[in-house]
Amino acid sequence: DMARVQEELANKVVSASAGGGAVKVEVSGKLEFKKIEIEPEVLKGDDQEMLQDLLIAAVNEGISKAQELAANEMAKVTGNIKIPGMPGLF
């Protein structure tokens, strides 16, 4: 069952954004980035630090959501049993 869940997680995607949607990311349940979108008006500006901050915020939110998804899916299989060596993921 765990192998099946891990395979399914590869096909599940969560979305996250920052800056009111100026930067959007999609992350699989296996923590692989599937898409990063940046609104054109953000790229036109010369505030590189703001863009970097937005990317970091969106990426961190995406990772957090993907970890939560993975933990919830694995909990269905393990009955909330903690798996050694995988704190915070399952």
N, C-alpha and C positions, 0 to 999 in steps of 0.2 A: 504494500500500500504506500509506503514512504517513497519508493521509486516512482510510483504513478503520480503522487502529489508533486514531486520535484519536476517531473516532466510537464505536468499541467501548469506549474508555476512559470515555466519558461514561456508559456503561451499567454499568460495573464499579464496585463499591462495596467499600471496606474499612472495618472497624470498629476502634475504639480505645476504651479506657476509662481511668479514673483512680479512685483511692480505692476499690479493690476492687470496681469496677463501679458505684459511686455516681453517676458521670457517664459516659455513653456517647455517642459520636458516630459518624456514618457519613459518609464522604467519598467522592465519586466520583473516578475516575481523572483527571478534569479539575479536581480540587481544589475542587469545589463541595460544600458541606455539604448532606446529604440529611436528616439527622436529628440532634437532640440530645435525649438523655433524661437527666433528673435524678431520682434516687430521692426520693420524697416526704419521707422522714425528713431528708434533707439540707436541704430547703427549710424544714423546721420549726425548725431551729436558727437562732441569731442570729449565727453566725460567717460573716459575708459574705466576709471575706478567704479563709477556707478554701474556700468555694464558688468564688470567683474563681480560686484556685490550681488547684482540680480541673478547672475548665473549661479553663484555659490548658494544663494538662498533657494533657488528653484531646484538645484541638484540635491541639496540636503533634504528638502521636503520630499522630493521624489524617492530618495533612498529610504527615508523614514516610513513613507507609505508602503513601499515595496517590502520592507522588513516586517511591517505590521501584517500585510497580506500573507507573507510566508508563515509568520508565526500563527496566524489564525487558521490557515490551511493545514499546517502540520499538527496543530492542537486537535483538529478533528480526527486525525489518524492516531495520535499518541495519547489522547485523553488528557492533555496538558502535562504529560510527563516531561520533565526537563531532560534534554539530551546532553550528556557531558561533552565539553569542548565546543559547544555552540551557544554560549550565553547571548541573549538578546536577539538571536535569529529565530530560534524555535522555542 
